[in-house]
Amino acid sequence: MKLRLRCGALAAPLMLGAAAVACGGGGGSYSAPPTTPSNPSDTTTTITIRADGTVVPKEVRIDVGQVVRFVNEDTRPHQPQSNPHLQHTDCPAINSAGVLAAGQSRSTGAFTVEKACGFHDHMNPDTAGLAGTIRVAGAEGPPGPIYIRP
């Protein structure tokens, strides 16, 4: 009988201690859960390809490490690519967007260097309305040309 009493006597303080820990016991003040800081690299800049043969906006500014999302609102497919046409080597991150079917959207790769990046629609390289500039980290000056003339 004494054994039961001892177990019962030990169980009560243990239960109270567990409850205190579960409730945060020991007094102290309540601290709200940390908030997630806004990070500029988490934001996505969007360029929309319209049915009228234009991109909006024609120029965007982003930080190093960010991506750009292309949205195709046209009924035809489009393929945003880095300048120059055929080489597509000026800012290869743009090429990750690939071919966009009607209504589709996709992001570029992350831009890793400060640069003025020209882009065009590979399927319509001569349509000036489908060309634009992505300025990375405040880069100024003209982007690379759509065509390289010999």
C-alpha positions in Angstrom: 0.0 0.0 0.0 2.8 2.4 0.8 4.2 1.7 -2.7 1.0 2.9 -4.3 1.1 6.0 -2.1 4.6 6.8 -3.1 3.9 6.3 -6.8 0.8 8.5 -6.4 2.8 11.0 -4.4 5.5 11.2 -7.1 3.0 11.2 -10.0 1.2 14.4 -8.9 4.4 16.6 -8.9 5.5 15.1 -12.2 2.2 15.8 -13.8 2.2 19.4 -12.5 5.8 19.9 -13.8 4.8 18.5 -17.2 1.8 20.8 -17.3 3.9 23.8 -16.4 6.4 23.0 -19.1 3.6 22.5 -21.7 2.1 25.9 -20.7 5.4 27.6 -20.9 5.6 27.7 -17.1 8.1 29.6 -15.0 6.5 33.0 -15.6 8.2 35.2 -18.1 6.6 37.3 -20.8 4.9 36.1 -23.9 6.7 36.8 -27.1 5.0 36.7 -30.5 6.3 34.4 -33.1 8.9 36.0 -35.3 7.7 37.6 -38.5 9.3 36.8 -41.8 11.2 39.8 -43.0 10.4 40.9 -46.5 13.2 40.1 -48.9 13.6 41.9 -52.2 14.8 38.7 -53.8 11.4 37.1 -53.0 9.6 39.6 -55.2 9.0 38.7 -58.8 8.8 41.3 -61.6 6.4 40.5 -64.4 6.5 41.3 -68.1 3.3 40.6 -70.0 3.2 39.6 -73.7 0.0 41.1 -75.1 -2.1 40.0 -78.1 -1.4 43.4 -79.8 2.3 42.4 -80.3 3.8 44.3 -77.4 5.5 43.6 -74.0 4.5 45.6 -71.0 6.5 47.1 -69.5 9.3 47.5 -72.1 11.8 48.0 -69.3 12.1 46.6 -65.8 14.6 47.0 -63.0 15.6 44.2 -60.7 18.3 43.3 -58.1 21.0 40.7 -58.6 19.5 37.3 -57.6 16.0 38.1 -58.8 14.0 36.5 -61.6 11.5 37.9 -64.1 8.2 36.2 -64.8 6.9 36.4 -68.4 3.2 36.0 -68.9 1.8 35.2 -72.4 -1.7 36.8 -72.8 -1.6 36.3 -76.5 -3.3 33.4 -78.4 0.0 32.6 -80.1 3.1 31.1 -78.5 6.1 33.3 -77.7 9.7 32.6 -76.7 11.5 35.4 -74.7 15.2 35.1 -75.4 18.3 37.0 -74.6 19.9 39.2 -77.2 21.5 38.8 -79.7 19.1 36.8 -81.9 20.4 33.2 -82.6 23.3 33.4 -80.1 21.1 34.3 -77.1 24.3 34.9 -75.0 23.9 38.4 -73.6 22.0 37.3 -70.4 21.3 33.6 -70.5 19.0 33.7 -67.5 16.3 35.0 -69.8 16.4 31.9 -71.9 15.1 29.8 -69.1 11.6 31.1 -69.7 11.4 28.9 -72.8 8.4 28.7 -75.1 5.2 30.1 -73.6 1.9 28.7 -75.0 -1.1 30.9 -75.0 -2.0 31.8 -71.4 1.1 30.3 -69.9 3.7 32.0 -67.7 7.2 31.1 -66.6 10.1 32.7 -64.8 13.6 33.3 -66.0 16.6 32.0 -64.2 18.2 34.3 -61.5 20.2 37.2 -62.8 23.7 37.1 -61.4 25.5 40.2 -62.7 24.8 43.9 -63.0 24.0 44.4 -66.6 21.5 45.9 -69.0 19.9 42.8 -70.6 18.1 43.0 -73.9 15.5 40.4 -74.8 13.3 39.7 -77.8 10.8 37.1 -79.0 12.8 34.4 -80.7 9.7 33.5 -82.8 9.2 37.1 -83.9 12.7 38.7 -83.7 11.8 41.6 -86.0 8.8 42.7 -84.0 10.1 45.7 -82.0 7.1 45.7 -79.8 8.1 42.3 -78.4 11.6 43.4 -77.4 12.6 45.1 -74.1 15.3 45.6 -71.4 15.8 44.1 -68.0 18.2 46.3 -65.9 19.9 44.4 -63.2 21.2 46.2 -60.1 20.9 49.7 -61.5 22.8 49.0 -64.8 22.5 51.9 -67.2 23.3 52.2 -70.9 21.9 50.3 -73.9 21.4 46.6 -73.8 23.1 44.4 -76.4 21.6 44.6 -79.9 19.0 42.1 -81.2 21.2 41.4 -84.2 24.9 41.4 -84.6 25.8 42.7 -88.0 29.1 41.5 -89.6 
